[in-house]
Amino acid sequence: MITNPNTCGLFERDMKAISDAVHAAGGYVYCDGANFNAIVGKVRPGDLGIDAMHINLHKTFSTPHGGGGPGSGPVVLSKALCPYGPIPFTELFEDGHLTLVEEETAGERHPQSFGRMAAFHGQMGMFTRALTYILSHGADGLRQVAEDAVLNANYVLRSLDDVLDAPFGGAGPCMHEALFSDDNLPEGFSTLDIAKGLIDEGFHPMTVYFPLVVHGAMLVEPTETESKAGLDRFIGSLRSLAQRAKAGDTSLKSAPHFAPRRRLDETQAARKPVLAWRGDLG
Ligand SMILES: *Cc1c(COP(=O)(O)O)cnc(C)c1O
């Protein structure tokens, strides 16, 4: 199983050689489709030797990472794995029409299918949203989606790599995610301080502390929809936060100051959510 492009925002160029080696050893290749946003309309996963891939509709087609989901992902199979696919599935015919294959007919037509999925329809709203997005963009529009998402991420990367450490900045252009570490932040300041400071600047913070292989990771995924003005505003905010940290501005340590809540115990908030208003909680 491989994620390509990977979580450091890099495209694995030797993918075909990797797949060939796996196939030569009698194996199959699974690809995590989490970063499809960078290559949609540009690369056909089947051409890279991938046999199975889920497409995170809640990431690529209209929603950025961290956009809240709900998660939804059709799984696509190569010709080699197709006969074993679970029922029900959709089948595409030569004349272009699609049918939903249910279990009654699949028994005769697809005797090697491994059986019926208990849950199939998934998050219907995400499917509708993704389909709408795909149809409204068309093939050329989806290619543009990938190009704009990648361009936007590289613009963020190169606009900030003088104030924030970009651990893979030397590897050339990134894919649709710009990755920074906390390496350039002064003693006493952390990625969390920058993320909380962004709330005061009016931005939903980027993904932080992921991927785990990068210390204090800040993973910025602007997507294809941001305007240059919006990106410039974000870059300006992040730059000013990095400079405030460098200047030793300790007010950053208690940000956010302009949100309804200060810093929460996020683990407790997730494990024991208080869903009703209680005045004594402040
Ligand atoms: C988002 C993400 C996941 C998790 O996928 P979900 O479908 O959102 O649960 C796994 N791997 C990578 C690399 C991701 O970016």
The ligand as an ORCA input file, in Angstrom:
! r2SCAN-3c Opt
* xyz 0 1
  C      -6.891     11.951      5.070
  C      -5.902     10.889      4.987
  C      -6.212      9.634      5.458
  C      -7.547      9.355      6.115
  O      -8.520      9.280      5.157
  P     -10.053      9.529      5.519
  O     -10.767      8.910      4.382
  O     -10.259     11.011      5.593
  O     -10.322      8.870      6.818
  C      -5.287      8.615      5.303
  N      -4.097      8.852      4.731
  C      -3.750     10.071      4.275
  C      -2.414     10.249      3.650
  C      -4.631     11.134      4.390
  O      -4.311     12.340      3.926
*
